[in-house]
Amino acid sequence: MKLFVWDFHGVLEKDNDKAVLEISNEVLRQAGHAERFSEEDNRAFYGLKWFQYFERLLPDLTNEQHMALQAACFVFAEENLHILAKHIKPNDHAVAVLESIHGAAHDQIILSNTRPHDLLWFVDTVGIQHLFPKDKVVGVNAHQKHGTKKDALAQYLKGKSLDGIVIIGDSQTDIDLHQVAGGTTYHYVHPHIATPSPVTADHSIRDLRQVLQEL
């Protein structure tokens, strides 16, 4: 049995970045800031933690103020889930790929920087909750600097005997999970990105179905 380790945002889902843009700009408005994120900013900052968006847009603010804006975004998002729900959807071929891996009796987990209870909501909203019991949906809450994906993977692997590990993500941080216990790495490059940031991985793919060569 192999273990497939998935990042969530931008890999198993798409269009959450559109919700991030809408929510961030509304929070800026409510906080009295004149600045707004553009779609170009949103693409450039993709993959950063939420407070890091504000660091780049408002560099003169303190870390406490950046974190306060992030906290306001989380509150606003939780109170307006319809904004997230209208944007987010499963990525192309994601459900079919996950079901194929599940049908081949391999193990799968999701590791995300998202807060744990938020991640469960996201997984349910994109319709893949039947493939991931709660103990296989791991949010490390890196937005608040609580733990890392490496820590979570190391904990998950304790006591397990596997035939291999397959890691799929859209950032170097995801790919670096191979440092925990080895594995074959897949860098998923978003189809709308013409020139992706350099990432060192075994494979670079734009179609999730290419992961199925591991079966």
QUICORSUL-V956369 format. One line per field, one symbol per residue. ss: DSSP state (2 for helix, 1 for strand, 0 for the rest). phi: phi as a letter, one per 40 degrees, with the letter a starting at -180 (. if undefined). psi: psi as a letter, one per 30 degrees, with the letter a starting at -180 (. if undefined). Layout:
ss->???
phi->???
psi->???
//
This chain:
ss->01111100000011022222222222222200000000222222000002222222200000222222222222222220222222201100022222222220001111110002222222222000222002221110022200002222222220000001111110022220022220011111000000000000001110022222220
phi->.cbbbbcbcgbcbagccccdcccccccccccgcccbccccdccccdgccdccdcdccbccccdcccccccdccccccccbccccccbcaccdgdccccccccccgccabbbacccdccccccccccgbccbbddcbbbbcfccbgbgbcccccdcccdgcbbcibbbbabacccccccccaghcbbccbcdcccbcccbcacbbbbbcccccccc
psi->klkkjkldkfdfllgffeeeeeeeeeeeeffgkflkkleeeeeefkflleffeeeeeifflleeeeeeeeeeeeeeeefhffeeefeklklkgeeeeeeeeefghlkklkklflkefeeeeeeeeghgfffjlefgjjkfhffghjlleeeeeeeefkgkjlflkkkklgleeeeffffegalkkjjkkkffjejlkkkjlekklgjfffffff.
//
